[in-house]
Amino acid sequence: MAGFMRLTVWAEEGLAFNDAEAPRSETPDEVSELAESIGMRYWANYTAPGYMDRTDTCGPFTSALEAARECAELFGDLEEKGSPDRVELANVIREIRAARARAVS
């Protein structure tokens, strides 16, 4: 999927982890607790920028990481080490973790 389709993760409140920050909180654990306490749910799919093509939506999940991993497992090609889908998943996970780190600071 990678290359043409892009893995996108978002929350019901409209936060997209490819270009927005996570909810503000003190620690990553508190971010997860906050998400659960207010009913925040995360979703993911692969989309084709500029086109209407997209995969089925995966979710809801209580964390962005769960949503990204499940969508990549269902629709990505993760078998081959170094595959574009594995690289893209790693990049999305890095973005999610960076958003969490910004939320903590």
LUMGUKE-685082 format. One record per atom (N, C-alpha, C, CB): residue number from 1; atom name; x, z, y. Coordinates in steps of 0.001 Angstrom, whole numbers, plus 500000, padded with zeros to 6 digits. Glycine has a CB too. Example, Ala and Ser with C-alpha at 12.3 -4.5 7.8 and 13.67 -1.06 7.14 Angstrom:
2
+-----+-------+--------+--------+--------+
! num ! atome !     px !     pz !     py !
+-----+-------+--------+--------+--------+
!   1 !     N ! 513190 ! 507800 ! 494310 !
!   1 !    CA ! 512300 ! 507800 ! 495500 !
!   1 !     C ! 513200 ! 507800 ! 496700 !
!   1 !    CB ! 511308 ! 509046 ! 495527 !
!   2 !     N ! 512850 ! 507080 ! 497750 !
!   2 !    CA ! 513670 ! 507140 ! 498940 !
!   2 !     C ! 512900 ! 507870 ! 500030 !
!   2 !    CB ! 514084 ! 505725 ! 499402 !
+-----+-------+--------+--------+--------+
***
This chain:
105
+-----+-------+--------+--------+--------+
! num ! atome !     px !     pz !     py !
+-----+-------+--------+--------+--------+
!   1 !     N ! 500808 ! 500000 ! 498798 !
!   1 !    CA ! 500000 ! 500000 ! 500000 !
!   1 !     C ! 500850 ! 500000 ! 501263 !
!   1 !    CB ! 499081 ! 501190 ! 500000 !
!   2 !     N ! 501937 ! 500725 ! 501249 !
!   2 !    CA ! 502761 ! 500832 ! 502452 !
!   2 !     C ! 503241 ! 499453 ! 502883 !
!   2 !    CB ! 503963 ! 501767 ! 502211 !
!   3 !     N ! 503518 ! 499335 ! 504136 !
!   3 !    CA ! 503914 ! 498051 ! 504685 !
!   3 !     C ! 502729 ! 497415 ! 505385 !
!   3 !    CB ! 504458 ! 497124 ! 503584 !
!   4 !     N ! 501675 ! 497172 ! 504651 !
!   4 !    CA ! 500467 ! 496598 ! 505243 !
!   4 !     C ! 499459 ! 497699 ! 505574 !
!   4 !    CB ! 499835 ! 495563 ! 504287 !
!   5 !     N ! 499273 ! 498628 ! 504656 !
!   5 !    CA ! 498319 ! 499722 ! 504845 !
!   5 !     C ! 499073 ! 500980 ! 505261 !
!   5 !    CB ! 497496 ! 499977 ! 503548 !
!   6 !     N ! 498463 ! 501788 ! 506106 !
!   6 !    CA ! 499090 ! 503008 ! 506599 !
!   6 !     C ! 498300 ! 504228 ! 506129 !
!   6 !    CB ! 499188 ! 502987 ! 508142 !
!   7 !     N ! 499016 ! 505236 ! 505626 !
!   7 !    CA ! 498402 ! 506490 ! 505210 !
!   7 !     C ! 498064 ! 507300 ! 506450 !
!   7 !    CB ! 499339 ! 507290 ! 504260 !
!   8 !     N ! 496790 ! 507660 ! 506600 !
!   8 !    CA ! 496322 ! 508405 ! 507756 !
!   8 !     C ! 495619 ! 509673 ! 507284 !
!   8 !    CB ! 495377 ! 507540 ! 508627 !
!   9 !     N ! 495918 ! 510784 ! 507936 !
!   9 !    CA ! 495312 ! 512079 ! 507621 !
!   9 !     C ! 494672 ! 512610 ! 508897 !
!   9 !    CB ! 496373 ! 513095 ! 507048 !
!  10 !     N ! 493451 ! 513130 ! 508787 !
!  10 !    CA ! 492777 ! 513670 ! 509959 !
!  10 !     C ! 491907 ! 514856 ! 509570 !
!  10 !    CB ! 491932 ! 512590 ! 510642 !
!  11 !     N ! 491499 ! 515612 ! 510584 !
!  11 !    CA ! 490586 ! 516740 ! 510403 !
!  11 !     C ! 489226 ! 516349 ! 510949 !
!  11 !    CB ! 491120 ! 518026 ! 511107 !
!  12 !     N ! 488213 ! 517076 ! 510542 !
!  12 !    CA ! 486867 ! 516785 ! 511035 !
!  12 !     C ! 486797 ! 516817 ! 512553 !
!  12 !    CB ! 485873 ! 517773 ! 510457 !
!  13 !     N ! 487624 ! 517668 ! 513168 !
!  13 !    CA ! 487624 ! 517762 ! 514618 !
!  13 !     C ! 488371 ! 516612 ! 515278 !
!  13 !    CB ! 488227 ! 519069 ! 515044 !
!  14 !     N ! 488882 ! 515683 ! 514494 !
!  14 !    CA ! 489497 ! 514493 ! 515032 !
!  14 !     C ! 491007 ! 514542 ! 515181 !
!  14 !    CB ! 488910 ! 514210 ! 516323 !
!  15 !     N ! 491667 ! 515564 ! 514668 !
!  15 !    CA ! 493123 ! 515611 ! 514748 !
!  15 !     C ! 493718 ! 514649 ! 513729 !
!  15 !    CB ! 493645 ! 517049 ! 514511 !
!  16 !     N ! 494522 ! 513721 ! 514172 !
!  16 !    CA ! 495225 ! 512816 ! 513264 !
!  16 !     C ! 496691 ! 513196 ! 513277 !
!  16 !    CB ! 495026 ! 511315 ! 513670 !
!  17 !     N ! 497267 ! 513460 ! 512120 !
!  17 !    CA ! 498629 ! 513966 ! 512075 !
!  17 !     C ! 499662 ! 512871 ! 512245 !
!  17 !    CB ! 498865 ! 514683 ! 510782 !
!  18 !     N ! 499261 ! 511658 ! 512489 !
!  18 !    CA ! 500261 ! 510656 ! 512806 !
!  18 !     C ! 500483 ! 510579 ! 514310 !
!  18 !    CB ! 499844 ! 509293 ! 512259 !
!  19 !     N ! 499636 ! 511300 ! 515097 !
!  19 !    CA ! 499854 ! 511259 ! 516543 !
!  19 !     C ! 499300 ! 512475 ! 517281 !
!  19 !    CB ! 499235 ! 510018 ! 517105 !
!  20 !     N ! 498954 ! 513551 ! 516588 !
!  20 !    CA ! 498403 ! 514729 ! 517259 !
!  20 !     C ! 498971 ! 516001 ! 516656 !
!  20 !    CB ! 496871 ! 514738 ! 517167 !
!  21 !     N ! 498702 ! 517120 ! 517312 !
!  21 !    CA ! 499250 ! 518389 ! 516847 !
!  21 !     C ! 498242 ! 519137 ! 515988 !
!  21 !    CB ! 499673 ! 519251 ! 518030 !
!  22 !     N ! 498766 ! 520061 ! 515195 !
!  22 !    CA ! 497934 ! 520918 ! 514348 !
!  22 !     C ! 497268 ! 521987 ! 515209 !
!  22 !    CB ! 498780 ! 521574 ! 513215 !
!  23 !     N ! 496280 ! 522679 ! 514657 !
!  23 !    CA ! 495666 ! 523780 ! 515396 !
!  23 !     C ! 496720 ! 524827 ! 515757 !
!  23 !    CB ! 494527 ! 524423 ! 514570 !
!  24 !     N ! 496585 ! 525454 ! 516914 !
!  24 !    CA ! 497537 ! 526477 ! 517363 !
!  24 !     C ! 497358 ! 527760 ! 516567 !
!  24 !    CB ! 497365 ! 526758 ! 518869 !
!  25 !     N ! 498455 ! 528347 ! 516145 !
!  25 !    CA ! 498423 ! 529607 ! 515409 !
!  25 !     C ! 499832 ! 530167 ! 515362 !
!  25 !    CB ! 497849 ! 529414 ! 513972 !
!  26 !     N ! 499980 ! 531354 ! 514773 !
!  26 !    CA ! 501277 ! 532018 ! 514737 !
!  26 !     C ! 502178 ! 531519 ! 513613 !
!  26 !    CB ! 501081 ! 533495 ! 514599 !
!  27 !     N ! 501653 ! 531322 ! 512425 !
!  27 !    CA ! 502452 ! 530913 ! 511275 !
!  27 !     C ! 501737 ! 529807 ! 510521 !
!  27 !    CB ! 502731 ! 532109 ! 510346 !
!  28 !     N ! 502456 ! 529052 ! 509687 !
!  28 !    CA ! 501775 ! 528021 ! 508885 !
!  28 !     C ! 500668 ! 528599 ! 508005 !
!  28 !    CB ! 502787 ! 527291 ! 508011 !
!  29 !     N ! 500866 ! 529817 ! 507478 !
!  29 !    CA ! 499813 ! 530434 ! 506672 !
!  29 !     C ! 498577 ! 530696 ! 507511 !
!  29 !    CB ! 500308 ! 531737 ! 506044 !
!  30 !     N ! 498782 ! 531126 ! 508749 !
!  30 !    CA ! 497637 ! 531373 ! 509620 !
!  30 !     C ! 496935 ! 530074 ! 509997 !
!  30 !    CB ! 498079 ! 532110 ! 510879 !
!  31 !     N ! 497689 ! 528975 ! 510065 !
!  31 !    CA ! 497059 ! 527677 ! 510308 !
!  31 !     C ! 496075 ! 527377 ! 509184 !
!  31 !    CB ! 498126 ! 526550 ! 510421 !
!  32 !     N ! 496512 ! 527594 ! 507929 !
!  32 !    CA ! 495629 ! 527353 ! 506780 !
!  32 !     C ! 494443 ! 528298 ! 506794 !
!  32 !    CB ! 496400 ! 527506 ! 505467 !
!  33 !     N ! 494704 ! 529579 ! 507115 !
!  33 !    CA ! 493606 ! 530548 ! 507179 !
!  33 !     C ! 492613 ! 530166 ! 508270 !
!  33 !    CB ! 494150 ! 531965 ! 507429 !
!  34 !     N ! 493129 ! 529732 ! 509423 !
!  34 !    CA ! 492252 ! 529303 ! 510507 !
!  34 !     C ! 491396 ! 528122 ! 510064 !
!  34 !    CB ! 493073 ! 528931 ! 511752 !
!  35 !     N ! 492023 ! 527154 ! 509413 !
!  35 !    CA ! 491281 ! 525984 ! 508945 !
!  35 !     C ! 490155 ! 526391 ! 508019 !
!  35 !    CB ! 492211 ! 525006 ! 508235 !
!  36 !     N ! 490444 ! 527311 ! 507094 !
!  36 !    CA ! 489404 ! 527770 ! 506172 !
!  36 !     C ! 488331 ! 528553 ! 506900 !
!  36 !    CB ! 490010 ! 528624 ! 505069 !
!  37 !     N ! 488730 ! 529446 ! 507821 !
!  37 !    CA ! 487766 ! 530328 ! 508465 !
!  37 !     C ! 486785 ! 529561 ! 509347 !
!  37 !    CB ! 488490 ! 531370 ! 509288 !
!  38 !     N ! 487234 ! 528475 ! 509982 !
!  38 !    CA ! 486308 ! 527715 ! 510827 !
!  38 !     C ! 485745 ! 526499 ! 510109 !
!  38 !    CB ! 487003 ! 527275 ! 512102 !
!  39 !     N ! 486064 ! 526382 ! 508824 !
!  39 !    CA ! 485516 ! 525287 ! 508047 !
!  39 !     C ! 486173 ! 523947 ! 508317 !
!  39 !    CB ! 484070 ! 525179 ! 508307 !
!  40 !     N ! 487405 ! 523962 ! 508858 !
!  40 !    CA ! 488094 ! 522704 ! 509106 !
!  40 !     C ! 488430 ! 522049 ! 507773 !
!  40 !    CB ! 489376 ! 522928 ! 509951 !
!  41 !     N ! 488154 ! 520776 ! 507669 !
!  41 !    CA ! 488431 ! 520040 ! 506452 !
!  41 !     C ! 489268 ! 518813 ! 506804 !
!  41 !    CB ! 487116 ! 519635 ! 505731 !
!  42 !     N ! 490187 ! 518476 ! 505915 !
!  42 !    CA ! 491086 ! 517352 ! 506133 !
!  42 !     C ! 490735 ! 516207 ! 505196 !
!  42 !    CB ! 492546 ! 517779 ! 505932 !
!  43 !     N ! 490920 ! 515001 ! 505678 !
!  43 !    CA ! 490586 ! 513786 ! 504968 !
!  43 !     C ! 491772 ! 512825 ! 505056 !
!  43 !    CB ! 489293 ! 513142 ! 505545 !
!  44 !     N ! 491851 ! 511862 ! 504163 !
!  44 !    CA ! 492927 ! 510870 ! 504212 !
!  44 !     C ! 492443 ! 509553 ! 503630 !
!  44 !    CB ! 494173 ! 511369 ! 503449 !
!  45 !     N ! 493043 ! 508478 ! 504104 !
!  45 !    CA ! 492855 ! 507163 ! 503505 !
!  45 !     C ! 493991 ! 506254 ! 503952 !
!  45 !    CB ! 491474 ! 506559 ! 503895 !
!  46 !     N ! 494064 ! 505107 ! 503343 !
!  46 !    CA ! 494989 ! 504066 ! 503785 !
!  46 !     C ! 494176 ! 503091 ! 504612 !
!  46 !    CB ! 495703 ! 503347 ! 502570 !
!  47 !     N ! 494686 ! 502737 ! 505788 !
!  47 !    CA ! 494008 ! 501778 ! 506655 !
!  47 !     C ! 494959 ! 500642 ! 506980 !
!  47 !    CB ! 493501 ! 502456 ! 507953 !
!  48 !     N ! 494383 ! 499513 ! 507328 !
!  48 !    CA ! 495160 ! 498353 ! 507759 !
!  48 !     C ! 494989 ! 498236 ! 509269 !
!  48 !    CB ! 494702 ! 497031 ! 507018 !
!  49 !     N ! 496015 ! 498618 ! 510034 !
!  49 !    CA ! 495897 ! 498572 ! 511496 !
!  49 !     C ! 495488 ! 497185 ! 511983 !
!  49 !    CB ! 497221 ! 498980 ! 512149 !
!  50 !     N ! 494477 ! 497161 ! 512835 !
!  50 !    CA ! 493997 ! 495896 ! 513371 !
!  50 !     C ! 492969 ! 495196 ! 512497 !
!  50 !    CB ! 495143 ! 494990 ! 513588 !
!  51 !     N ! 492683 ! 495758 ! 511348 !
!  51 !    CA ! 491711 ! 495179 ! 510415 !
!  51 !     C ! 490700 ! 496242 ! 510019 !
!  51 !    CB ! 492418 ! 494600 ! 509156 !
!  52 !     N ! 489634 ! 495835 ! 509385 !
!  52 !    CA ! 488637 ! 496790 ! 508912 !
!  52 !     C ! 488939 ! 497258 ! 507492 !
!  52 !    CB ! 487246 ! 496173 ! 508973 !
!  53 !     N ! 489991 ! 496724 ! 506883 !
!  53 !    CA ! 490343 ! 497106 ! 505517 !
!  53 !     C ! 490764 ! 498568 ! 505460 !
!  53 !    CB ! 491467 ! 496208 ! 504977 !
!  54 !     N ! 490270 ! 499269 ! 504438 !
!  54 !    CA ! 490694 ! 500641 ! 504192 !
!  54 !     C ! 490303 ! 501014 ! 502774 !
!  54 !    CB ! 490065 ! 501624 ! 505223 !
!  55 !     N ! 490984 ! 502035 ! 502262 !
!  55 !    CA ! 490628 ! 502536 ! 500938 !
!  55 !     C ! 489467 ! 503507 ! 501078 !
!  55 !    CB ! 491845 ! 503220 ! 500248 !
!  56 !     N ! 488949 ! 503952 ! 499955 !
!  56 !    CA ! 487974 ! 505032 ! 499993 !
!  56 !     C ! 488634 ! 506252 ! 500615 !
!  56 !    CB ! 487428 ! 505354 ! 498570 !
!  57 !     N ! 487842 ! 507080 ! 501251 !
!  57 !    CA ! 488351 ! 508287 ! 501885 !
!  57 !     C ! 488482 ! 509399 ! 500862 !
!  57 !    CB ! 487438 ! 508723 ! 503037 !
!  58 !     N ! 489614 ! 510090 ! 500884 !
!  58 !    CA ! 489851 ! 511246 ! 500011 !
!  58 !     C ! 489559 ! 512508 ! 500802 !
!  58 !    CB ! 491319 ! 511261 ! 499459 !
!  59 !     N ! 488796 ! 513398 ! 500236 !
!  59 !    CA ! 488528 ! 514668 ! 500910 !
!  59 !     C ! 487126 ! 515126 ! 500616 !
!  59 !    CB ! 488737 ! 514544 ! 502416 !
!  60 !     N ! 486785 ! 516264 ! 501096 !
!  60 !    CA ! 487553 ! 517103 ! 502019 !
!  60 !     C ! 488545 ! 518010 ! 501296 !
!  60 !    CB ! 486611 ! 517946 ! 502853 !
!  61 !     N ! 489611 ! 518378 ! 502024 !
!  61 !    CA ! 490616 ! 519326 ! 501555 !
!  61 !     C ! 490797 ! 520390 ! 502620 !
!  61 !    CB ! 491969 ! 518616 ! 501236 !
!  62 !     N ! 491333 ! 521531 ! 502227 !
!  62 !    CA ! 491555 ! 522602 ! 503194 !
!  62 !     C ! 492916 ! 522503 ! 503874 !
!  62 !    CB ! 491425 ! 523944 ! 502513 !
!  63 !     N ! 493760 ! 521549 ! 503458 !
!  63 !    CA ! 495042 ! 521347 ! 504153 !
!  63 !     C ! 495336 ! 519856 ! 504256 !
!  63 !    CB ! 496204 ! 522080 ! 503413 !
!  64 !     N ! 496066 ! 519517 ! 505303 !
!  64 !    CA ! 496457 ! 518126 ! 505513 !
!  64 !     C ! 497394 ! 517646 ! 504411 !
!  64 !    CB ! 497124 ! 517962 ! 506877 !
!  65 !     N ! 498256 ! 518543 ! 503934 !
!  65 !    CA ! 499188 ! 518173 ! 502866 !
!  65 !     C ! 498443 ! 517781 ! 501606 !
!  65 !    CB ! 500149 ! 519323 ! 502567 !
!  66 !     N ! 497430 ! 518557 ! 501240 !
!  66 !    CA ! 496637 ! 518224 ! 500050 !
!  66 !     C ! 495991 ! 516852 ! 500195 !
!  66 !    CB ! 495556 ! 519292 ! 499804 !
!  67 !     N ! 495436 ! 516596 ! 501372 !
!  67 !    CA ! 494765 ! 515317 ! 501605 !
!  67 !     C ! 495742 ! 514150 ! 501476 !
!  67 !    CB ! 494108 ! 515304 ! 502991 !
!  68 !     N ! 496919 ! 514279 ! 502103 !
!  68 !    CA ! 497919 ! 513205 ! 502057 !
!  68 !     C ! 498397 ! 512960 ! 500633 !
!  68 !    CB ! 499113 ! 513545 ! 502957 !
!  69 !     N ! 498705 ! 514029 ! 499913 !
!  69 !    CA ! 499220 ! 513875 ! 498548 !
!  69 !     C ! 498187 ! 513252 ! 497615 !
!  69 !    CB ! 499659 ! 515227 ! 497997 !
!  70 !     N ! 496950 ! 513720 ! 497697 !
!  70 !    CA ! 495908 ! 513193 ! 496816 !
!  70 !     C ! 495651 ! 511711 ! 497085 !
!  70 !    CB ! 494611 ! 513991 ! 496991 !
!  71 !     N ! 495577 ! 511336 ! 498358 !
!  71 !    CA ! 495339 ! 509927 ! 498695 !
!  71 !     C ! 496492 ! 509058 ! 498211 !
!  71 !    CB ! 495149 ! 509756 ! 500216 !
!  72 !     N ! 497722 ! 509527 ! 498403 !
!  72 !    CA ! 498884 ! 508757 ! 497951 !
!  72 !     C ! 498903 ! 508629 ! 496433 !
!  72 !    CB ! 500181 ! 509411 ! 498436 !
!  73 !     N ! 498506 ! 509693 ! 495732 !
!  73 !    CA ! 498467 ! 509627 ! 494271 !
!  73 !     C ! 497398 ! 508657 ! 493780 !
!  73 !    CB ! 498216 ! 511012 ! 493688 !
!  74 !     N ! 496253 ! 508633 ! 494457 !
!  74 !    CA ! 495161 ! 507751 ! 494037 !
!  74 !     C ! 495424 ! 506286 ! 494372 !
!  74 !    CB ! 493868 ! 508191 ! 494685 !
!  75 !     N ! 495932 ! 506019 ! 495572 !
!  75 !    CA ! 496006 ! 504639 ! 496048 !
!  75 !     C ! 497422 ! 504116 ! 496261 !
!  75 !    CB ! 495256 ! 504521 ! 497321 !
!  76 !     N ! 498401 ! 504985 ! 496270 !
!  76 !    CA ! 499772 ! 504550 ! 496510 !
!  76 !     C ! 500509 ! 504221 ! 495228 !
!  76 !    CB ! 500522 ! 505607 ! 497264 !
!  77 !     N ! 501672 ! 503635 ! 495381 !
!  77 !    CA ! 502552 ! 503339 ! 494252 !
!  77 !     C ! 503705 ! 504330 ! 494310 !
!  77 !    CB ! 503071 ! 501846 ! 494288 !
!  78 !     N ! 503539 ! 505474 ! 493640 !
!  78 !    CA ! 504530 ! 506548 ! 493712 !
!  78 !     C ! 505442 ! 506585 ! 492499 !
!  78 !    CB ! 503837 ! 507878 ! 493860 !
!  79 !     N ! 505259 ! 505663 ! 491565 !
!  79 !    CA ! 506036 ! 505677 ! 490324 !
!  79 !     C ! 507512 ! 505404 ! 490568 !
!  79 !    CB ! 505483 ! 504656 ! 489353 !
!  80 !     N ! 507796 ! 504394 ! 491361 !
!  80 !    CA ! 509179 ! 503966 ! 491564 !
!  80 !     C ! 509843 ! 504814 ! 492652 !
!  80 !    CB ! 509235 ! 502467 ! 491941 !
!  81 !     N ! 510972 ! 505433 ! 492304 !
!  81 !    CA ! 511704 ! 506233 ! 493280 !
!  81 !     C ! 512157 ! 505331 ! 494423 !
!  81 !    CB ! 512922 ! 506945 ! 492621 !
!  82 !     N ! 511913 ! 505777 ! 495647 !
!  82 !    CA ! 512289 ! 504987 ! 496812 !
!  82 !     C ! 511283 ! 503916 ! 497187 !
!  82 !    CB ! 513601 ! 504353 ! 496573 !
!  83 !     N ! 510113 ! 503909 ! 496516 !
!  83 !    CA ! 509094 ! 502911 ! 496839 !
!  83 !     C ! 508591 ! 503135 ! 498269 !
!  83 !    CB ! 507914 ! 502977 ! 495823 !
!  84 !     N ! 508100 ! 502081 ! 498928 !
!  84 !    CA ! 507598 ! 502241 ! 500294 !
!  84 !     C ! 506507 ! 503302 ! 500409 !
!  84 !    CB ! 507069 ! 500923 ! 500798 !
!  85 !     N ! 505655 ! 503435 ! 499396 !
!  85 !    CA ! 504591 ! 504440 ! 499447 !
!  85 !     C ! 505161 ! 505861 ! 499376 !
!  85 !    CB ! 503594 ! 504217 ! 498301 !
!  86 !     N ! 506195 ! 506066 ! 498574 !
!  86 !    CA ! 506832 ! 507382 ! 498511 !
!  86 !     C ! 507491 ! 507721 ! 499843 !
!  86 !    CB ! 507871 ! 507428 ! 497376 !
!  87 !     N ! 508124 ! 506736 ! 500451 !
!  87 !    CA ! 508771 ! 506949 ! 501747 !
!  87 !     C ! 507721 ! 507269 ! 502800 !
!  87 !    CB ! 509595 ! 505707 ! 502165 !
!  88 !     N ! 506613 ! 506523 ! 502792 !
!  88 !    CA ! 505558 ! 506775 ! 503770 !
!  88 !     C ! 504949 ! 508164 ! 503576 !
!  88 !    CB ! 504468 ! 505701 ! 503666 !
!  89 !     N ! 504698 ! 508566 ! 502333 !
!  89 !    CA ! 504159 ! 509898 ! 502075 !
!  89 !     C ! 505125 ! 510956 ! 502592 !
!  89 !    CB ! 503892 ! 510099 ! 500567 !
!  90 !     N ! 506408 ! 510784 ! 502339 !
!  90 !    CA ! 507404 ! 511742 ! 502833 !
!  90 !     C ! 507377 ! 511817 ! 504362 !
!  90 !    CB ! 508815 ! 511351 ! 502346 !
!  91 !     N ! 507232 ! 510672 ! 505029 !
!  91 !    CA ! 507165 ! 510661 ! 506491 !
!  91 !     C ! 505922 ! 511376 ! 507009 !
!  91 !    CB ! 507186 ! 509229 ! 507006 !
!  92 !     N ! 504779 ! 511152 ! 506361 !
!  92 !    CA ! 503537 ! 511818 ! 506773 !
!  92 !     C ! 503663 ! 513317 ! 506567 !
!  92 !    CB ! 502324 ! 511266 ! 505985 !
!  93 !     N ! 504249 ! 513737 ! 505446 !
!  93 !    CA ! 504439 ! 515170 ! 505188 !
!  93 !     C ! 505349 ! 515764 ! 506260 !
!  93 !    CB ! 505038 ! 515407 ! 503768 !
!  94 !     N ! 506419 ! 515045 ! 506637 !
!  94 !    CA ! 507303 ! 515527 ! 507708 !
!  94 !     C ! 506537 ! 515691 ! 509020 !
!  94 !    CB ! 508486 ! 514558 ! 507906 !
!  95 !     N ! 505661 ! 514740 ! 509340 !
!  95 !    CA ! 504861 ! 514822 ! 510561 !
!  95 !     C ! 503930 ! 516027 ! 510539 !
!  95 !    CB ! 504052 ! 513543 ! 510750 !
!  96 !     N ! 503313 ! 516283 ! 509382 !
!  96 !    CA ! 502408 ! 517429 ! 509260 !
!  96 !     C ! 503185 ! 518717 ! 509449 !
!  96 !    CB ! 501692 ! 517427 ! 507889 !
!  97 !     N ! 504339 ! 518824 ! 508800 !
!  97 !    CA ! 505168 ! 520032 ! 508933 !
!  97 !     C ! 505663 ! 520211 ! 510362 !
!  97 !    CB ! 506365 ! 519970 ! 507973 !
!  98 !     N ! 506023 ! 519115 ! 511038 !
!  98 !    CA ! 506465 ! 519198 ! 512422 !
!  98 !     C ! 505327 ! 519672 ! 513323 !
!  98 !    CB ! 506993 ! 517838 ! 512897 !
!  99 !     N ! 504108 ! 519190 ! 513061 !
!  99 !    CA ! 502953 ! 519635 ! 513842 !
!  99 !     C ! 502710 ! 521122 ! 513622 !
!  99 !    CB ! 501695 ! 518825 ! 513468 !
! 100 !     N ! 502868 ! 521583 ! 512392 !
! 100 !    CA ! 502737 ! 523022 ! 512118 !
! 100 !     C ! 503805 ! 523816 ! 512857 !
! 100 !    CB ! 502832 ! 523296 ! 510606 !
! 101 !     N ! 505036 ! 523325 ! 512855 !
! 101 !    CA ! 506141 ! 524026 ! 513515 !
! 101 !     C ! 505881 ! 524098 ! 515017 !
! 101 !    CB ! 507494 ! 523318 ! 513230 !
! 102 !     N ! 505360 ! 523013 ! 515627 !
! 102 !    CA ! 505031 ! 523051 ! 517042 !
! 102 !     C ! 503929 ! 524056 ! 517319 !
! 102 !    CB ! 504618 ! 521675 ! 517528 !
! 103 !     N ! 502992 ! 524189 ! 516372 !
! 103 !    CA ! 501886 ! 525131 ! 516537 !
! 103 !     C ! 502400 ! 526571 ! 516518 !
! 103 !    CB ! 500831 ! 524925 ! 515430 !
! 104 !     N ! 503458 ! 526820 ! 515780 !
! 104 !    CA ! 504011 ! 528164 ! 515668 !
! 104 !     C ! 504795 ! 528532 ! 516912 !
! 104 !    CB ! 504898 ! 528276 ! 514437 !
! 105 !     N ! 505477 ! 527557 ! 517514 !
! 105 !    CA ! 506327 ! 527872 ! 518663 !
! 105 !     C ! 505573 ! 527940 ! 519967 !
! 105 !    CB ! 507410 ! 526863 ! 518782 !
+-----+-------+--------+--------+--------+
***
